Amino acid sequence: MKKQEADVRKKVLKIRMSGTEMEQLKKLQEASTEKDTSNYVRSVALRKPVIVTYRNKSADDFLQEMLQLRKELNGIGNNFNQAVHKLHILDKIPEFRSWLQQNDVLQKTLIAKVEEIKKRMNQLYDQWLQK
């Protein structure tokens, strides 16, 4: 499909910027939804709306903590699954007793991590309520 004559951009606008100004312009453009600098500058110059993405620092920090806790919980879950598998193949009672002791430690660790998640989620919820 051919562009209409009015839609074709034939005019060129040249501007000079310092390196610092260009870096600032690039950061502003990257923070927006515009994919290239020329579209960003055109939108700003013509006073068209520019959509700027916003990152919530507390939510990002929370996500990082939750990812770390998830890794730890996955490790605990894997250990627990291995212990249950071992239980199914046990033949002797002393090994069963040993498994019970190990299971108790795993269970306490799991409960502590879940409590840590609950505490952090409550803290974040309280922070959001204050805003």
N, C-alpha and C positions, 0 to 999 in steps of 0.2 A: 504494500500500500504506500502510495506516495504522500509525503507531507504536504500540507497546504503551504502556499507561498508565505503566509504570515507566520507560520510555525518554524520556518527554517531560520536558524541563527547565523546571520552573515556578519554581524558587527562584532568587533573585538575590543575589549577593554583591557588595557595594560595598567598595572599598578606596581610600584616598587615597594618592597618591604625589607626590613632588616631580618636577620636570621632569627632573632628573638620573637619578632612579630609573626613570622611565618610559623614558628613552633607553636605560638599561642593559637594561631588560626587553625593549625592542624589538630590541636587538642580539642578546640571547640567543635570542629567538624567531626572528629572521632566520637565525641560525646553525644552527637546528634545521630539521627537515623539516616542522614545523607551519606551516600556511599563515596562520593568524590567531592573534592574541595570546590570545584566550579559550581556545582549545584547548590552547595551550602552558601557560598558567597552570593550567588544569584538570588537565593531565597531571602537572605538577610538584607541585601541591597534593595530588593523590591518589597520589603516588609511583608513577606509571606510568612505564615507560621512555620516555625522550625521545631520539630519534635526532638526534645532532648531526653536522653535516657537518664534515669536517676537510680543510683545504687544506694541501698540502705545499708550503711556500714554495720549496724548492730545485727541486722539479719544475715549479712555475709559472715560476720564473726560467729554467729550462732550456727550457721550451716557448717562452717569449718569444724566447730566443736562436735557437732552431731556426726559428721563424717568420721572423725577420730573415734568417737564412742562406738559408732557402727562397726568400725574395723575391730575394735577390742571385743565387742559383743560377738562378732563373727568368729573370732579366734576361740572365745569361750564356748560358743555353740559347737564348733568343730571338736574341741576337746571333749565336750559332753557327749556328742554323738559317738566318738571313738570309745568312750567309756561304756556307753550302753551297748555298743556292738560287742565289746569284750565281755560284758555280762552274759550275753547270749551264748558265748562259746566257752564259758567257764565250766570246769569239771570239778574243781576242788574248792572247798569252803574257805581256806586261808586267802585265796585270791579274791574271793567274793568280799571278804571283810576289808581287804585292802582297797578294793573298788569303792566300797561304801565310804571309807575315809576320804578318798580322793573326790568322790561325788559331793561330799559335804563341803569341801573347800571350794569346788566349782560353783556350787549352789550359793554359797555366801558371796563369792565374787560377782556372780550374776545379779544377785539382789542389790549389792552395793552399786553396781553400774546403773541399774534401772532407777535406783533412788537418786543417783547423780543426774540422770536425764530429767527426772521429774523436777528436781530442785532447779536446774538450769532453765527449764521451760517455764517454771513459775516466775523466776527472776526476769526472764525476757518478757513475759506477759505483764508483769508489774511495770516494767520500763515502758512498754507500749501504752499502758493505761495512763501514765503520767504525761504523755505527749499530747 
